[in-house]
Amino acid sequence: MNNNLPAGNGKSKYRKLLVILLNLLAVVLFFEAESGHCQKTDEGIDPSEFTGFSIVRPGEIAPLDQPIDPLSYMVGPGDKLRIFIWGSIQAQYDITVTPEGKLLVPTVGPIDISGMILSSAKIKIEQEILERFRNVQVTADLIGLRTFKVAIGGAVNYAGVYTANAVTRVSEIIKMAGGFQGENKSPYEIKSFYKPVTFPSGIASQRNIIINSVSGSVDTADILLFEQTGDMKYNYKLSDGDEIFVPLREQNINMYGVFGGVRNPAYFEYSARDSLTDLIKLGHGLSIDADSSYAELVRFAPDGTTEKHEMYNLREILHGEEPDIQMQPDDRLFIKTKKDFNEKHQVLILGEVRYPGFYAIKPESTYLSEILTEAGGFTELASLAEAEMTRFTDQDIADRELERLSQMEVADMSDLEYEYFKFKSREKPGRVAINFQELYSSDRQHDIKLKSGDVIRIPTVSEVITVSGEVANPGLQAYNPEFNYSDYIKLAGGYSFRADKGKVRIIKAVTGEWKKAKKNAVLKPGDTVLIPEEKKIEYLKTIRDVIAFTANVATVYLVIKQATE
């Protein structure tokens, strides 16, 4: 018994080791299977991971943008039909069309429907079954769409072969291919799940996309016009074996444009199918202020240099009363707009009136006093001395001289330039000189006609005077109509020891004007009393400069005297 124990323990160890190895192998196989499940293309990478676009695969239900039309849908291999028979017998079959285009119906046999449209295929299926059974009724319905391969090349980011179905449109397959070249990624080198691709520099055509079908027909899709109008007729559905080619757009020629009375004036890539109406669609239609009575079409003569100007009644063309105009490369359409169409004439009143806000006016007819009366008049807190009106017009011209001087140092300006800079800097742009205190005088001398866009500001009475600079306690002082500037300086604690008493200035609140302080100077609420700092005289430096100047003069005198003797 004891001799058998070691052997038994050894077998148990080997058995445990074998179980562990098998478990590890199962884990490895599991992850390989999961990895293989994610690799759904022949090249081992799912294109949707690159394009961010969901690709419909066999067995999935394709979303439809409209019902399938039995009169135009061509039945092909992979389509699934449901055949329902009722009457003397009951039967239901879900059958997929074979690669040879046949439908294998149990107890009936193969029914060849290759190359038939859906409505004709339904009739043939019903006839074949009725020949086999009596006293029954038959219906056949399409319940699953086939998938097939289409190729796309040219100016897209990921050229190659993609899976599509009978409701896939050109714009969708372009998205599967990563979009138009130059639209989202660099136009030079693109990482592809097929292979690295290097494109020439350029912009992809969105209006002349070529579709070659296996039947030999050639169509041209117009994705730009589809996106601008939402009309599906420019965005074709694909068929088995279609080949799509996206060419590069010509850079400087083969462009045409619409300008003036449209919502989206611009140049657009030319398409040979375009009419004048299509061009206006690209421009998002006429703007509300467009004058559709006439439009000017400028186009080149056959020599490519001479321009011809033609006038058309746009309203009659758009209403079908006159034939549409076929567009040509490099055409330009100009649509007039109505001057001052629905122009809104209004002014804005801010501050101390009963009802501030926007008010409608009659241009060059409504007076300032009338609109203030309409706003309820001034409140008790209104400061008419500080009230102002600002007017900005299209005729306002930038002051180039002021802009130039503002870039200079004051020391580099001439006296005249400095005076100009000083006065212009104090001006308030657009300010209209109005005496609001005399506004309602009987002769209307101080009244003014309003213009659209005027802004009227009635501030609150400040009731303070600002004392600033070299005083003991600078700041705001309560306004007193009996006080002059020196009274406010006393209220502020008097001059500091650095004050330059001879250069006190009064800055007017309304105009910003600087005035020399005088005993009889009248101050108004909001004015500022400015006491500058006295400049220190450096006596030693002054004496040194005088001595140096005198020595230079003496030297010059001696030189001149010696030269003349």
Disulfide bonds with the S-S distance in Angstrom:
none
